[in-house]
Amino acid sequence: MENSEKKVVMISGANRGIGSAIAEKLLSEHYLLSLGVRNPEHLPESLASVRETQLLCHKYDARDGDSAKSWVDATVKQFGSLDVLINNAGILHTTGLEDEEEDLLDDMWEVNAKAPLRLTRLVFPYLRKSGSGRIIDIISMSGKRVKGNWVGYSMSKYAALAASHTASLQGWEDGIRVTNICPGFVQSDMTITNAPSFPQEKMSRPEDVAKVVSTLLLLPNESAIPEVMMNCVFETI
Ligand SMILES: NC(=O)c1ccc[n+]([C@@H]2O[C@H](COP(=O)([O-])OP(=O)(O)OC[C@H]3O[C@@H](n4cnc5c(N)ncnc54)[C@H](OP(=O)(O)O)[C@@H]3O)[C@@H](O)[C@H]2O)c1
């Protein structure tokens, strides 16, 4: 397949965890990838080895609006078009209801809620042009229901879900299809750090999220899937 026939996929936070699993899966399926990461020098070897041919890696910090614009601009400059945005970068501070940690609330609002909306806004004109643009928002079950006391994380993910639904409505007529994926616990640094009492082997795997993403990208405009809830053994849906 010529490069000009391949779809161009942007993935934020693709250097580790769920983001790098998605990048590796899509790389094996011959997409052209544009990875937005805070430190472009520190990519896993599997991704770093194909730089320049199949993959652009650009500096992107979710707290910095200018870096979002320069990443989108660099992607279009390198590949000439843009078909898919995967909003994956995210953070978790475990601040609870009675904690006075407004700076942590602000931080999650910035990274988990505002940053994906900003990227969505920036890519929308290119996805319209594509005619079959796709946005996949990695939300969380914490953006669907509240089980514990991670109030700021949940608030930021509920907000991200609202932005995702808005994008779905606004892009529909132009063939843009938006899916939000809501995993429960997934094996990653995020859960190692913040949920150490839960065994990692009982959590969903990043590779499983990647398989879902891969399937979503194969579907035509006429078979839209707005939401995927995914869970591990800690919760029955
Ligand atoms: N793990 C779970 O159980 C779970 C469940 C549901 C949803 N999620 C969501 O899935 C997504 C990925 O999570 P994960 O489990 O893979 O977490 P992770 O292993 O902690 O990875 C987080 C990723 O986000 C990037 N990131 C964080 N802050 C950033 C910033 N300011 N600018 C750019 N990139 C930034 C990180 O980059 P650095 O390496 O530079 O920090 C890293 O690539 C997140 O949105 C998370 O909320 C995770």
PDBQT file of the ligand as one rigid body, heavy atoms in Angstrom, charges set to zero:
ROOT
HETATM    1  N1  LIG A 301      -5.050   2.606  33.666  1.00  0.00    +0.000 N 
HETATM    2  C1  LIG A 301      -6.341   2.613  33.891  1.00  0.00    +0.000 C 
HETATM    3  O1  LIG A 301      -6.860   1.852  34.738  1.00  0.00    +0.000 OA
HETATM    4  C2  LIG A 301      -7.249   3.490  33.093  1.00  0.00    +0.000 A 
HETATM    5  C3  LIG A 301      -8.610   3.213  33.123  1.00  0.00    +0.000 A 
HETATM    6  C4  LIG A 301      -9.476   4.031  32.417  1.00  0.00    +0.000 A 
HETATM    7  C5  LIG A 301      -9.003   5.080  31.676  1.00  0.00    +0.000 A 
HETATM    8  N2  LIG A 301      -7.662   5.331  31.661  1.00  0.00    +0.000 N 
HETATM    9  C6  LIG A 301      -7.216   6.461  30.854  1.00  0.00    +0.000 C 
HETATM   10  O2  LIG A 301      -6.374   5.983  29.827  1.00  0.00    +0.000 OA
HETATM   11  C7  LIG A 301      -5.436   6.986  29.448  1.00  0.00    +0.000 C 
HETATM   12  C8  LIG A 301      -4.029   6.403  29.477  1.00  0.00    +0.000 C 
HETATM   13  O3  LIG A 301      -3.766   5.968  30.795  1.00  0.00    +0.000 OA
HETATM   14  P1  LIG A 301      -2.637   4.894  31.164  1.00  0.00    +0.000 P 
HETATM   15  O4  LIG A 301      -3.257   3.903  32.040  1.00  0.00    +0.000 OA
HETATM   16  O5  LIG A 301      -1.928   4.437  29.939  1.00  0.00    +0.000 OA
HETATM   17  O6  LIG A 301      -1.723   5.838  32.068  1.00  0.00    +0.000 OA
HETATM   18  P2  LIG A 301      -0.144   6.001  32.172  1.00  0.00    +0.000 P 
HETATM   19  O7  LIG A 301       0.524   4.702  31.994  1.00  0.00    +0.000 OA
HETATM   20  O8  LIG A 301       0.054   6.781  33.417  1.00  0.00    +0.000 OA
HETATM   21  O9  LIG A 301       0.203   6.891  30.894  1.00  0.00    +0.000 OA
HETATM   22  C9  LIG A 301      -0.296   8.192  30.801  1.00  0.00    +0.000 C 
HETATM   23  C10 LIG A 301       0.139   8.793  29.486  1.00  0.00    +0.000 C 
HETATM   24  O10 LIG A 301      -0.373  10.130  29.426  1.00  0.00    +0.000 OA
HETATM   25  C11 LIG A 301       0.738  11.005  29.178  1.00  0.00    +0.000 C 
HETATM   26  N3  LIG A 301       0.584  12.316  29.804  1.00  0.00    +0.000 N 
HETATM   27  C12 LIG A 301       0.350  12.617  31.098  1.00  0.00    +0.000 A 
HETATM   28  N4  LIG A 301       0.358  13.946  31.282  1.00  0.00    +0.000 NA
HETATM   29  C13 LIG A 301       0.621  14.502  30.067  1.00  0.00    +0.000 A 
HETATM   30  C14 LIG A 301       0.769  15.818  29.594  1.00  0.00    +0.000 A 
HETATM   31  N5  LIG A 301       0.678  16.869  30.414  1.00  0.00    +0.000 N 
HETATM   32  N6  LIG A 301       1.025  16.011  28.285  1.00  0.00    +0.000 NA
HETATM   33  C15 LIG A 301       1.138  14.968  27.437  1.00  0.00    +0.000 A 
HETATM   34  N7  LIG A 301       1.035  13.695  27.824  1.00  0.00    +0.000 NA
HETATM   35  C16 LIG A 301       0.765  13.454  29.125  1.00  0.00    +0.000 A 
HETATM   36  C17 LIG A 301       1.926  10.292  29.808  1.00  0.00    +0.000 C 
HETATM   37  O11 LIG A 301       3.133  10.850  29.312  1.00  0.00    +0.000 OA
HETATM   38  P3  LIG A 301       4.470  10.983  30.255  1.00  0.00    +0.000 P 
HETATM   39  O12 LIG A 301       5.184   9.674  30.124  1.00  0.00    +0.000 OA
HETATM   40  O13 LIG A 301       5.197  12.136  29.678  1.00  0.00    +0.000 OA
HETATM   41  O14 LIG A 301       3.979  11.230  31.655  1.00  0.00    +0.000 OA
HETATM   42  C18 LIG A 301       1.641   8.864  29.354  1.00  0.00    +0.000 C 
HETATM   43  O15 LIG A 301       2.025   8.687  28.029  1.00  0.00    +0.000 OA
HETATM   44  C19 LIG A 301      -5.641   8.140  30.429  1.00  0.00    +0.000 C 
HETATM   45  O16 LIG A 301      -6.463   9.112  29.841  1.00  0.00    +0.000 OA
HETATM   46  C20 LIG A 301      -6.362   7.473  31.593  1.00  0.00    +0.000 C 
HETATM   47  O17 LIG A 301      -7.133   8.392  32.334  1.00  0.00    +0.000 OA
HETATM   48  C21 LIG A 301      -6.770   4.558  32.325  1.00  0.00    +0.000 A 
ENDROOT
TORSDOF 0
